[in-house]
């Protein structure tokens, strides 16, 4: 199945509103998800739409990209696979495990 990234969503957008919008544009939708902040539950302004198997991804991108939804022009691209360059241990690539930066000092003196 083809998966689309949909950006610049209005913050009031819901999963069902996104699905209805794409369906109204003439595309069959398998699922639609608006990504939400884990703490607040508010929309993060983007989501993903999985198109039905028989849908043409390029045609969907051309038909949806730039279209207004509640006054905001959507950015639609083919969704890329989730990045795997982050380790599962929680290291986010900023510092190597075991290294410290200047702000991460130990107040105990070591002699």
PDB file as gemmi writes it, atoms N, CA and C in Angstrom:
CRYST1    1.000    1.000    1.000  90.00  90.00  90.00 P 1                      
ATOM      1  N   UNK A   1       0.829  -1.194   0.000  1.00  0.00           N  
ATOM      2  CA  UNK A   1       0.000   0.000   0.000  1.00  0.00           C  
ATOM      3  C   UNK A   1       0.865   1.246   0.000  1.00  0.00           C  
ATOM      4  N   UNK A   2       0.367   2.289  -0.613  1.00  0.00           N  
ATOM      5  CA  UNK A   2       1.081   3.554  -0.683  1.00  0.00           C  
ATOM      6  C   UNK A   2       0.766   4.390   0.548  1.00  0.00           C  
ATOM      7  N   UNK A   3       1.794   5.049   1.059  1.00  0.00           N  
ATOM      8  CA  UNK A   3       1.624   5.860   2.264  1.00  0.00           C  
ATOM      9  C   UNK A   3       2.054   7.284   1.954  1.00  0.00           C  
ATOM     10  N   UNK A   4       1.200   8.243   2.314  1.00  0.00           N  
ATOM     11  CA  UNK A   4       1.474   9.649   2.073  1.00  0.00           C  
ATOM     12  C   UNK A   4       1.736  10.378   3.382  1.00  0.00           C  
ATOM     13  N   UNK A   5       2.679  11.322   3.333  1.00  0.00           N  
ATOM     14  CA  UNK A   5       2.887  12.266   4.426  1.00  0.00           C  
ATOM     15  C   UNK A   5       2.056  13.493   4.091  1.00  0.00           C  
ATOM     16  N   UNK A   6       1.277  13.974   5.050  1.00  0.00           N  
ATOM     17  CA  UNK A   6       0.464  15.175   4.838  1.00  0.00           C  
ATOM     18  C   UNK A   6       0.868  16.189   5.896  1.00  0.00           C  
ATOM     19  N   UNK A   7       1.470  17.284   5.464  1.00  0.00           N  
ATOM     20  CA  UNK A   7       1.936  18.308   6.380  1.00  0.00           C  
ATOM     21  C   UNK A   7       1.109  19.575   6.290  1.00  0.00           C  
ATOM     22  N   UNK A   8       1.328  20.465   7.255  1.00  0.00           N  
ATOM     23  CA  UNK A   8       0.637  21.749   7.374  1.00  0.00           C  
ATOM     24  C   UNK A   8      -0.856  21.562   7.637  1.00  0.00           C  
ATOM     25  N   UNK A   9      -1.188  20.503   8.364  1.00  0.00           N  
ATOM     26  CA  UNK A   9      -2.584  20.267   8.724  1.00  0.00           C  
ATOM     27  C   UNK A   9      -3.041  21.311   9.735  1.00  0.00           C  
ATOM     28  N   UNK A  10      -4.312  21.703   9.669  1.00  0.00           N  
ATOM     29  CA  UNK A  10      -4.831  22.578  10.721  1.00  0.00           C  
ATOM     30  C   UNK A  10      -4.792  21.826  12.054  1.00  0.00           C  
ATOM     31  N   UNK A  11      -4.574  22.541  13.132  1.00  0.00           N  
ATOM     32  CA  UNK A  11      -4.456  21.879  14.432  1.00  0.00           C  
ATOM     33  C   UNK A  11      -5.770  21.273  14.906  1.00  0.00           C  
ATOM     34  N   UNK A  12      -6.858  21.648  14.265  1.00  0.00           N  
ATOM     35  CA  UNK A  12      -8.157  21.070  14.623  1.00  0.00           C  
ATOM     36  C   UNK A  12      -8.435  19.765  13.873  1.00  0.00           C  
ATOM     37  N   UNK A  13      -7.533  19.371  12.964  1.00  0.00           N  
ATOM     38  CA  UNK A  13      -7.748  18.176  12.133  1.00  0.00           C  
ATOM     39  C   UNK A  13      -7.801  16.906  12.990  1.00  0.00           C  
ATOM     40  N   UNK A  14      -8.695  16.021  12.610  1.00  0.00           N  
ATOM     41  CA  UNK A  14      -8.822  14.712  13.252  1.00  0.00           C  
ATOM     42  C   UNK A  14      -8.539  13.636  12.215  1.00  0.00           C  
ATOM     43  N   UNK A  15      -8.387  12.401  12.678  1.00  0.00           N  
ATOM     44  CA  UNK A  15      -8.174  11.284  11.762  1.00  0.00           C  
ATOM     45  C   UNK A  15      -9.314  11.206  10.749  1.00  0.00           C  
ATOM     46  N   UNK A  16     -10.542  11.289  11.239  1.00  0.00           N  
ATOM     47  CA  UNK A  16     -11.693  11.150  10.339  1.00  0.00           C  
ATOM     48  C   UNK A  16     -11.801  12.337   9.388  1.00  0.00           C  
ATOM     49  N   UNK A  17     -11.467  13.547   9.840  1.00  0.00           N  
ATOM     50  CA  UNK A  17     -11.517  14.713   8.954  1.00  0.00           C  
ATOM     51  C   UNK A  17     -10.487  14.581   7.839  1.00  0.00           C  
ATOM     52  N   UNK A  18      -9.293  14.073   8.167  1.00  0.00           N  
ATOM     53  CA  UNK A  18      -8.255  13.869   7.157  1.00  0.00           C  
ATOM     54  C   UNK A  18      -8.700  12.808   6.157  1.00  0.00           C  
ATOM     55  N   UNK A  19      -9.267  11.721   6.654  1.00  0.00           N  
ATOM     56  CA  UNK A  19      -9.742  10.668   5.764  1.00  0.00           C  
ATOM     57  C   UNK A  19     -10.849  11.189   4.848  1.00  0.00           C  
ATOM     58  N   UNK A  20     -11.781  11.945   5.397  1.00  0.00           N  
ATOM     59  CA  UNK A  20     -12.873  12.497   4.592  1.00  0.00           C  
ATOM     60  C   UNK A  20     -12.355  13.466   3.535  1.00  0.00           C  
ATOM     61  N   UNK A  21     -11.354  14.277   3.890  1.00  0.00           N  
ATOM     62  CA  UNK A  21     -10.778  15.231   2.947  1.00  0.00           C  
ATOM     63  C   UNK A  21     -10.167  14.515   1.746  1.00  0.00           C  
ATOM     64  N   UNK A  22      -9.381  13.469   2.009  1.00  0.00           N  
ATOM     65  CA  UNK A  22      -8.719  12.728   0.928  1.00  0.00           C  
ATOM     66  C   UNK A  22      -9.748  11.961   0.105  1.00  0.00           C  
ATOM     67  N   UNK A  23     -10.738  11.394   0.754  1.00  0.00           N  
ATOM     68  CA  UNK A  23     -11.805  10.672   0.047  1.00  0.00           C  
ATOM     69  C   UNK A  23     -12.598  11.627  -0.842  1.00  0.00           C  
ATOM     70  N   UNK A  24     -12.901  12.832  -0.326  1.00  0.00           N  
ATOM     71  CA  UNK A  24     -13.651  13.827  -1.100  1.00  0.00           C  
ATOM     72  C   UNK A  24     -12.863  14.288  -2.325  1.00  0.00           C  
ATOM     73  N   UNK A  25     -11.530  14.186  -2.258  1.00  0.00           N  
ATOM     74  CA  UNK A  25     -10.694  14.547  -3.406  1.00  0.00           C  
ATOM     75  C   UNK A  25     -10.669  13.443  -4.458  1.00  0.00           C  
ATOM     76  N   UNK A  26     -11.319  12.312  -4.153  1.00  0.00           N  
ATOM     77  CA  UNK A  26     -11.448  11.249  -5.143  1.00  0.00           C  
ATOM     78  C   UNK A  26     -10.509  10.074  -4.976  1.00  0.00           C  
ATOM     79  N   UNK A  27      -9.945   9.901  -3.788  1.00  0.00           N  
ATOM     80  CA  UNK A  27      -9.004   8.803  -3.557  1.00  0.00           C  
ATOM     81  C   UNK A  27      -9.552   7.852  -2.499  1.00  0.00           C  
ATOM     82  N   UNK A  28      -9.267   6.564  -2.684  1.00  0.00           N  
ATOM     83  CA  UNK A  28      -9.696   5.564  -1.702  1.00  0.00           C  
ATOM     84  C   UNK A  28      -8.649   5.469  -0.604  1.00  0.00           C  
ATOM     85  N   UNK A  29      -9.113   5.564   0.637  1.00  0.00           N  
ATOM     86  CA  UNK A  29      -8.222   5.602   1.789  1.00  0.00           C  
ATOM     87  C   UNK A  29      -8.369   4.330   2.606  1.00  0.00           C  
ATOM     88  N   UNK A  30      -7.233   3.700   2.931  1.00  0.00           N  
ATOM     89  CA  UNK A  30      -7.242   2.542   3.822  1.00  0.00           C  
ATOM     90  C   UNK A  30      -7.209   3.011   5.276  1.00  0.00           C  
ATOM     91  N   UNK A  31      -6.417   4.062   5.561  1.00  0.00           N  
ATOM     92  CA  UNK A  31      -6.363   4.618   6.916  1.00  0.00           C  
ATOM     93  C   UNK A  31      -5.798   6.027   6.862  1.00  0.00           C  
ATOM     94  N   UNK A  32      -6.111   6.804   7.882  1.00  0.00           N  
ATOM     95  CA  UNK A  32      -5.587   8.163   8.014  1.00  0.00           C  
ATOM     96  C   UNK A  32      -5.339   8.425   9.493  1.00  0.00           C  
ATOM     97  N   UNK A  33      -4.158   8.973   9.789  1.00  0.00           N  
ATOM     98  CA  UNK A  33      -3.783   9.235  11.184  1.00  0.00           C  
ATOM     99  C   UNK A  33      -3.161  10.614  11.287  1.00  0.00           C  
ATOM    100  N   UNK A  34      -3.694  11.435  12.197  1.00  0.00           N  
ATOM    101  CA  UNK A  34      -3.100  12.725  12.520  1.00  0.00           C  
ATOM    102  C   UNK A  34      -2.188  12.477  13.714  1.00  0.00           C  
ATOM    103  N   UNK A  35      -0.931  12.885  13.614  1.00  0.00           N  
ATOM    104  CA  UNK A  35       0.028  12.662  14.689  1.00  0.00           C  
ATOM    105  C   UNK A  35      -0.203  13.686  15.792  1.00  0.00           C  
ATOM    106  N   UNK A  36      -0.259  13.189  17.026  1.00  0.00           N  
ATOM    107  CA  UNK A  36      -0.574  14.045  18.171  1.00  0.00           C  
ATOM    108  C   UNK A  36       0.567  14.078  19.173  1.00  0.00           C  
ATOM    109  N   UNK A  37       0.661  15.183  19.888  1.00  0.00           N  
ATOM    110  CA  UNK A  37       1.639  15.334  20.960  1.00  0.00           C  
ATOM    111  C   UNK A  37       1.273  14.364  22.073  1.00  0.00           C  
ATOM    112  N   UNK A  38       2.252  13.614  22.565  1.00  0.00           N  
ATOM    113  CA  UNK A  38       1.983  12.601  23.582  1.00  0.00           C  
ATOM    114  C   UNK A  38       1.517  13.202  24.897  1.00  0.00           C  
ATOM    115  N   UNK A  39       2.002  14.382  25.220  1.00  0.00           N  
ATOM    116  CA  UNK A  39       1.658  15.000  26.501  1.00  0.00           C  
ATOM    117  C   UNK A  39       0.316  15.726  26.458  1.00  0.00           C  
ATOM    118  N   UNK A  40       0.087  16.519  25.423  1.00  0.00           N  
ATOM    119  CA  UNK A  40      -1.104  17.363  25.373  1.00  0.00           C  
ATOM    120  C   UNK A  40      -2.244  16.767  24.552  1.00  0.00           C  
ATOM    121  N   UNK A  41      -1.921  15.876  23.625  1.00  0.00           N  
ATOM    122  CA  UNK A  41      -2.943  15.319  22.749  1.00  0.00           C  
ATOM    123  C   UNK A  41      -3.269  16.224  21.573  1.00  0.00           C  
ATOM    124  N   UNK A  42      -2.610  17.388  21.491  1.00  0.00           N  
ATOM    125  CA  UNK A  42      -2.847  18.321  20.386  1.00  0.00           C  
ATOM    126  C   UNK A  42      -2.190  17.804  19.112  1.00  0.00           C  
ATOM    127  N   UNK A  43      -2.784  18.171  17.978  1.00  0.00           N  
ATOM    128  CA  UNK A  43      -2.212  17.800  16.688  1.00  0.00           C  
ATOM    129  C   UNK A  43      -0.837  18.432  16.539  1.00  0.00           C  
ATOM    130  N   UNK A  44       0.089  17.683  15.953  1.00  0.00           N  
ATOM    131  CA  UNK A  44       1.426  18.216  15.688  1.00  0.00           C  
ATOM    132  C   UNK A  44       1.501  18.845  14.296  1.00  0.00           C  
ATOM    133  N   UNK A  45       0.368  18.876  13.578  1.00  0.00           N  
ATOM    134  CA  UNK A  45       0.318  19.556  12.288  1.00  0.00           C  
ATOM    135  C   UNK A  45       0.666  18.691  11.093  1.00  0.00           C  
ATOM    136  N   UNK A  46       0.799  17.381  11.315  1.00  0.00           N  
ATOM    137  CA  UNK A  46       1.046  16.492  10.188  1.00  0.00           C  
ATOM    138  C   UNK A  46       0.427  15.134  10.462  1.00  0.00           C  
ATOM    139  N   UNK A  47       0.325  14.335   9.410  1.00  0.00           N  
ATOM    140  CA  UNK A  47      -0.250  13.007   9.552  1.00  0.00           C  
ATOM    141  C   UNK A  47       0.132  12.129   8.374  1.00  0.00           C  
ATOM    142  N   UNK A  48      -0.439  10.941   8.369  1.00  0.00           N  
ATOM    143  CA  UNK A  48      -0.145   9.972   7.315  1.00  0.00           C  
ATOM    144  C   UNK A  48      -1.447   9.380   6.799  1.00  0.00           C  
ATOM    145  N   UNK A  49      -1.482   9.172   5.499  1.00  0.00           N  
ATOM    146  CA  UNK A  49      -2.644   8.561   4.857  1.00  0.00           C  
ATOM    147  C   UNK A  49      -2.149   7.343   4.096  1.00  0.00           C  
ATOM    148  N   UNK A  50      -2.787   6.207   4.352  1.00  0.00           N  
ATOM    149  CA  UNK A  50      -2.490   5.001   3.595  1.00  0.00           C  
ATOM    150  C   UNK A  50      -3.577   4.856   2.548  1.00  0.00           C  
ATOM    151  N   UNK A  51      -3.155   4.840   1.295  1.00  0.00           N  
ATOM    152  CA  UNK A  51      -4.110   4.718   0.195  1.00  0.00           C  
ATOM    153  C   UNK A  51      -4.434   3.255  -0.056  1.00  0.00           C  
ATOM    154  N   UNK A  52      -5.603   3.015  -0.615  1.00  0.00           N  
ATOM    155  CA  UNK A  52      -5.977   1.661  -1.007  1.00  0.00           C  
ATOM    156  C   UNK A  52      -4.998   1.171  -2.073  1.00  0.00           C  
ATOM    157  N   UNK A  53      -4.871  -0.123  -2.206  1.00  0.00           N  
ATOM    158  CA  UNK A  53      -3.860  -0.725  -3.097  1.00  0.00           C  
ATOM    159  C   UNK A  53      -3.934  -0.278  -4.543  1.00  0.00           C  
ATOM    160  N   UNK A  54      -5.109  -0.013  -5.040  1.00  0.00           N  
ATOM    161  CA  UNK A  54      -5.241   0.318  -6.461  1.00  0.00           C  
ATOM    162  C   UNK A  54      -5.010   1.799  -6.759  1.00  0.00           C  
ATOM    163  N   UNK A  55      -4.667   2.611  -5.754  1.00  0.00           N  
ATOM    164  CA  UNK A  55      -4.472   4.042  -5.975  1.00  0.00           C  
ATOM    165  C   UNK A  55      -3.061   4.350  -6.465  1.00  0.00           C  
ATOM    166  N   UNK A  56      -2.971   5.347  -7.342  1.00  0.00           N  
ATOM    167  CA  UNK A  56      -1.697   5.806  -7.886  1.00  0.00           C  
ATOM    168  C   UNK A  56      -1.144   6.900  -6.973  1.00  0.00           C  
ATOM    169  N   UNK A  57       0.010   6.641  -6.363  1.00  0.00           N  
ATOM    170  CA  UNK A  57       0.600   7.571  -5.396  1.00  0.00           C  
ATOM    171  C   UNK A  57       0.889   8.918  -6.032  1.00  0.00           C  
ATOM    172  N   UNK A  58       1.510   8.917  -7.197  1.00  0.00           N  
ATOM    173  CA  UNK A  58       1.886  10.180  -7.838  1.00  0.00           C  
ATOM    174  C   UNK A  58       0.651  11.012  -8.162  1.00  0.00           C  
ATOM    175  N   UNK A  59      -0.384  10.364  -8.617  1.00  0.00           N  
ATOM    176  CA  UNK A  59      -1.628  11.088  -8.926  1.00  0.00           C  
ATOM    177  C   UNK A  59      -2.231  11.680  -7.657  1.00  0.00           C  
ATOM    178  N   UNK A  60      -2.165  10.946  -6.555  1.00  0.00           N  
ATOM    179  CA  UNK A  60      -2.687  11.436  -5.283  1.00  0.00           C  
ATOM    180  C   UNK A  60      -1.878  12.638  -4.794  1.00  0.00           C  
ATOM    181  N   UNK A  61      -0.560  12.569  -4.916  1.00  0.00           N  
ATOM    182  CA  UNK A  61       0.295  13.687  -4.493  1.00  0.00           C  
ATOM    183  C   UNK A  61      -0.046  14.925  -5.314  1.00  0.00           C  
ATOM    184  N   UNK A  62      -0.119  14.758  -6.624  1.00  0.00           N  
ATOM    185  CA  UNK A  62      -0.435  15.891  -7.501  1.00  0.00           C  
ATOM    186  C   UNK A  62      -1.819  16.459  -7.208  1.00  0.00           C  
ATOM    187  N   UNK A  63      -2.770  15.583  -6.863  1.00  0.00           N  
ATOM    188  CA  UNK A  63      -4.132  16.034  -6.611  1.00  0.00           C  
ATOM    189  C   UNK A  63      -4.337  16.683  -5.251  1.00  0.00           C  
ATOM    190  N   UNK A  64      -3.488  16.345  -4.282  1.00  0.00           N  
ATOM    191  CA  UNK A  64      -3.674  16.846  -2.916  1.00  0.00           C  
ATOM    192  C   UNK A  64      -2.692  17.939  -2.510  1.00  0.00           C  
ATOM    193  N   UNK A  65      -1.478  17.900  -3.039  1.00  0.00           N  
ATOM    194  CA  UNK A  65      -0.463  18.873  -2.631  1.00  0.00           C  
ATOM    195  C   UNK A  65      -0.908  20.291  -2.968  1.00  0.00           C  
ATOM    196  N   UNK A  66      -0.859  21.168  -1.979  1.00  0.00           N  
ATOM    197  CA  UNK A  66      -1.244  22.560  -2.183  1.00  0.00           C  
ATOM    198  C   UNK A  66      -2.720  22.841  -1.995  1.00  0.00           C  
ATOM    199  N   UNK A  67      -3.515  21.795  -1.818  1.00  0.00           N  
ATOM    200  CA  UNK A  67      -4.949  21.992  -1.624  1.00  0.00           C  
ATOM    201  C   UNK A  67      -5.212  22.562  -0.233  1.00  0.00           C  
ATOM    202  N   UNK A  68      -6.182  23.487  -0.117  1.00  0.00           N  
ATOM    203  CA  UNK A  68      -6.464  24.072   1.198  1.00  0.00           C  
ATOM    204  C   UNK A  68      -7.367  23.176   2.048  1.00  0.00           C  
ATOM    205  N   UNK A  69      -7.024  23.074   3.321  1.00  0.00           N  
ATOM    206  CA  UNK A  69      -7.869  22.401   4.308  1.00  0.00           C  
ATOM    207  C   UNK A  69      -8.013  23.373   5.470  1.00  0.00           C  
ATOM    208  N   UNK A  70      -9.191  23.866   5.665  1.00  0.00           N  
ATOM    209  CA  UNK A  70      -9.469  24.867   6.697  1.00  0.00           C  
ATOM    210  C   UNK A  70      -8.505  26.045   6.601  1.00  0.00           C  
ATOM    211  N   UNK A  71      -8.281  26.508   5.375  1.00  0.00           N  
ATOM    212  CA  UNK A  71      -7.462  27.681   5.153  1.00  0.00           C  
ATOM    213  C   UNK A  71      -5.958  27.445   5.111  1.00  0.00           C  
ATOM    214  N   UNK A  72      -5.518  26.218   5.260  1.00  0.00           N  
ATOM    215  CA  UNK A  72      -4.075  25.914   5.223  1.00  0.00           C  
ATOM    216  C   UNK A  72      -3.778  25.052   4.008  1.00  0.00           C  
ATOM    217  N   UNK A  73      -2.756  25.425   3.251  1.00  0.00           N  
ATOM    218  CA  UNK A  73      -2.365  24.654   2.072  1.00  0.00           C  
ATOM    219  C   UNK A  73      -1.530  23.460   2.504  1.00  0.00           C  
ATOM    220  N   UNK A  74      -2.008  22.275   2.144  1.00  0.00           N  
ATOM    221  CA  UNK A  74      -1.348  21.047   2.561  1.00  0.00           C  
ATOM    222  C   UNK A  74      -0.072  20.782   1.767  1.00  0.00           C  
ATOM    223  N   UNK A  75       0.864  20.156   2.436  1.00  0.00           N  
ATOM    224  CA  UNK A  75       2.083  19.663   1.804  1.00  0.00           C  
ATOM    225  C   UNK A  75       1.970  18.149   1.783  1.00  0.00           C  
ATOM    226  N   UNK A  76       1.959  17.567   0.605  1.00  0.00           N  
ATOM    227  CA  UNK A  76       1.766  16.121   0.484  1.00  0.00           C  
ATOM    228  C   UNK A  76       2.928  15.519  -0.292  1.00  0.00           C  
ATOM    229  N   UNK A  77       3.538  14.506   0.304  1.00  0.00           N  
ATOM    230  CA  UNK A  77       4.653  13.779  -0.301  1.00  0.00           C  
ATOM    231  C   UNK A  77       4.473  12.300  -0.013  1.00  0.00           C  
ATOM    232  N   UNK A  78       5.247  11.496  -0.733  1.00  0.00           N  
ATOM    233  CA  UNK A  78       5.264  10.074  -0.400  1.00  0.00           C  
ATOM    234  C   UNK A  78       5.993   9.933   0.933  1.00  0.00           C  
ATOM    235  N   UNK A  79       5.408   9.185   1.847  1.00  0.00           N  
ATOM    236  CA  UNK A  79       6.017   8.995   3.165  1.00  0.00           C  
ATOM    237  C   UNK A  79       7.281   8.170   3.022  1.00  0.00           C  
ATOM    238  N   UNK A  80       8.324   8.594   3.710  1.00  0.00           N  
ATOM    239  CA  UNK A  80       9.576   7.845   3.712  1.00  0.00           C  
ATOM    240  C   UNK A  80       9.544   6.854   4.862  1.00  0.00           C  
ATOM    241  N   UNK A  81      10.261   5.765   4.744  1.00  0.00           N  
ATOM    242  CA  UNK A  81      10.319   4.809   5.849  1.00  0.00           C  
ATOM    243  C   UNK A  81      10.892   5.487   7.092  1.00  0.00           C  
ATOM    244  N   UNK A  82      10.478   5.020   8.248  1.00  0.00           N  
ATOM    245  CA  UNK A  82      10.963   5.590   9.495  1.00  0.00           C  
ATOM    246  C   UNK A  82      12.472   5.461   9.564  1.00  0.00           C  
ATOM    247  N   UNK A  83      13.128   6.524   9.999  1.00  0.00           N  
ATOM    248  CA  UNK A  83      14.587   6.513  10.059  1.00  0.00           C  
ATOM    249  C   UNK A  83      15.062   5.505  11.086  1.00  0.00           C  
ATOM    250  N   UNK A  84      16.119   4.797  10.717  1.00  0.00           N  
ATOM    251  CA  UNK A  84      16.652   3.790  11.627  1.00  0.00           C  
ATOM    252  C   UNK A  84      18.043   4.163  12.115  1.00  0.00           C  
ATOM    253  N   UNK A  85      18.441   5.443  11.928  1.00  0.00           N  
ATOM    254  CA  UNK A  85      19.781   5.835  12.341  1.00  0.00           C  
ATOM    255  C   UNK A  85      19.868   6.132  13.838  1.00  0.00           C  
ATOM    256  N   UNK A  86      18.748   6.067  14.535  1.00  0.00           N  
ATOM    257  CA  UNK A  86      18.765   6.218  15.987  1.00  0.00           C  
ATOM    258  C   UNK A  86      18.895   4.839  16.604  1.00  0.00           C  
ATOM    259  N   UNK A  87      19.718   4.741  17.620  1.00  0.00           N  
ATOM    260  CA  UNK A  87      19.839   3.439  18.279  1.00  0.00           C  
ATOM    261  C   UNK A  87      18.638   3.230  19.181  1.00  0.00           C  
ATOM    262  N   UNK A  88      18.357   2.027  19.487  1.00  0.00           N  
ATOM    263  CA  UNK A  88      17.214   1.719  20.346  1.00  0.00           C  
ATOM    264  C   UNK A  88      17.499   2.018  21.815  1.00  0.00           C  
ATOM    265  N   UNK A  89      18.747   2.318  22.155  1.00  0.00           N  
ATOM    266  CA  UNK A  89      19.095   2.570  23.552  1.00  0.00           C  
ATOM    267  C   UNK A  89      18.740   3.982  23.989  1.00  0.00           C  
ATOM    268  N   UNK A  90      18.230   4.800  23.086  1.00  0.00           N  
ATOM    269  CA  UNK A  90      17.837   6.148  23.463  1.00  0.00           C  
ATOM    270  C   UNK A  90      18.855   7.198  23.064  1.00  0.00           C  
ATOM    271  N   UNK A  91      20.024   6.806  22.592  1.00  0.00           N  
ATOM    272  CA  UNK A  91      21.015   7.770  22.141  1.00  0.00           C  
ATOM    273  C   UNK A  91      20.499   8.392  20.850  1.00  0.00           C  
ATOM    274  N   UNK A  92      20.356   9.682  20.838  1.00  0.00           N  
ATOM    275  CA  UNK A  92      19.778  10.361  19.684  1.00  0.00           C  
ATOM    276  C   UNK A  92      20.829  10.969  18.758  1.00  0.00           C  
ATOM    277  N   UNK A  93      22.059  10.523  18.888  1.00  0.00           N  
ATOM    278  CA  UNK A  93      23.071  10.934  17.937  1.00  0.00           C  
ATOM    279  C   UNK A  93      23.780  12.224  18.287  1.00  0.00           C  
ATOM    280  N   UNK A  94      23.336  12.952  19.284  1.00  0.00           N  
ATOM    281  CA  UNK A  94      23.970  14.208  19.636  1.00  0.00           C  
ATOM    282  C   UNK A  94      25.320  13.984  20.292  1.00  0.00           C  
ATOM    283  N   UNK A  95      25.364  13.120  21.248  1.00  0.00           N  
ATOM    284  CA  UNK A  95      26.615  12.778  21.923  1.00  0.00           C  
ATOM    285  C   UNK A  95      26.747  11.273  21.863  1.00  0.00           C  
ATOM    286  N   UNK A  96      27.966  10.829  21.857  1.00  0.00           N  
ATOM    287  CA  UNK A  96      28.179   9.390  21.903  1.00  0.00           C  
ATOM    288  C   UNK A  96      28.004   8.933  23.324  1.00  0.00           C  
ATOM    289  N   UNK A  97      27.483   7.754  23.503  1.00  0.00           N  
ATOM    290  CA  UNK A  97      27.265   7.241  24.848  1.00  0.00           C  
ATOM    291  C   UNK A  97      28.554   7.289  25.639  1.00  0.00           C  
ATOM    292  N   UNK A  98      28.450   7.761  26.879  1.00  0.00           N  
ATOM    293  CA  UNK A  98      29.606   7.819  27.752  1.00  0.00           C  
ATOM    294  C   UNK A  98      30.338   9.145  27.679  1.00  0.00           C  
ATOM    295  N   UNK A  99      30.098   9.953  26.666  1.00  0.00           N  
ATOM    296  CA  UNK A  99      30.745  11.252  26.578  1.00  0.00           C  
ATOM    297  C   UNK A  99      29.918  12.282  27.310  1.00  0.00           C  
ATOM    298  N   UNK A 100      30.558  13.335  27.746  1.00  0.00           N  
ATOM    299  CA  UNK A 100      29.873  14.419  28.436  1.00  0.00           C  
ATOM    300  C   UNK A 100      30.074  15.713  27.666  1.00  0.00           C  
ATOM    301  N   UNK A 101      29.117  16.612  27.794  1.00  0.00           N  
ATOM    302  CA  UNK A 101      29.347  17.946  27.255  1.00  0.00           C  
ATOM    303  C   UNK A 101      29.667  18.877  28.423  1.00  0.00           C  
ATOM    304  N   UNK A 102      29.956  20.136  28.153  1.00  0.00           N  
ATOM    305  CA  UNK A 102      30.376  21.072  29.190  1.00  0.00           C  
ATOM    306  C   UNK A 102      29.330  21.254  30.281  1.00  0.00           C  
ATOM    307  N   UNK A 103      28.071  21.162  29.945  1.00  0.00           N  
ATOM    308  CA  UNK A 103      27.018  21.372  30.938  1.00  0.00           C  
ATOM    309  C   UNK A 103      26.750  20.153  31.798  1.00  0.00           C  
ATOM    310  N   UNK A 104      27.347  19.054  31.482  1.00  0.00           N  
ATOM    311  CA  UNK A 104      27.094  17.798  32.190  1.00  0.00           C  
ATOM    312  C   UNK A 104      28.324  17.461  33.031  1.00  0.00           C  
ATOM    313  N   UNK A 105      28.484  18.185  34.147  1.00  0.00           N  
ATOM    314  CA  UNK A 105      29.672  17.959  34.952  1.00  0.00           C  
ATOM    315  C   UNK A 105      29.290  17.352  36.285  1.00  0.00           C  
ATOM    316  N   UNK A 106      30.241  16.762  36.902  1.00  0.00           N  
ATOM    317  CA  UNK A 106      30.059  16.112  38.191  1.00  0.00           C  
ATOM    318  C   UNK A 106      30.551  17.064  39.268  1.00  0.00           C  
ATOM    319  N   UNK A 107      29.702  17.385  40.234  1.00  0.00           N  
ATOM    320  CA  UNK A 107      30.063  18.342  41.268  1.00  0.00           C  
ATOM    321  C   UNK A 107      31.074  17.775  42.262  1.00  0.00           C  
ATOM    322  N   UNK A 108      31.179  16.465  42.315  1.00  0.00           N  
ATOM    323  CA  UNK A 108      32.161  15.867  43.221  1.00  0.00           C  
ATOM    324  C   UNK A 108      33.558  16.037  42.664  1.00  0.00           C  
ATOM    325  N   UNK A 109      34.485  16.325  43.515  1.00  0.00           N  
ATOM    326  CA  UNK A 109      35.863  16.440  43.062  1.00  0.00           C  
ATOM    327  C   UNK A 109      36.485  15.058  43.028  1.00  0.00           C  
ATOM    328  N   UNK A 110      37.216  14.840  42.022  1.00  0.00           N  
ATOM    329  CA  UNK A 110      37.896  13.543  41.903  1.00  0.00           C  
ATOM    330  C   UNK A 110      39.390  13.790  41.914  1.00  0.00           C  
ATOM    331  N   UNK A 111      40.084  13.160  42.878  1.00  0.00           N  
ATOM    332  CA  UNK A 111      41.536  13.333  43.000  1.00  0.00           C  
ATOM    333  C   UNK A 111      42.230  12.070  42.657  1.00  0.00           C  
TER     334      UNK A 111                                                      
END                                                                             
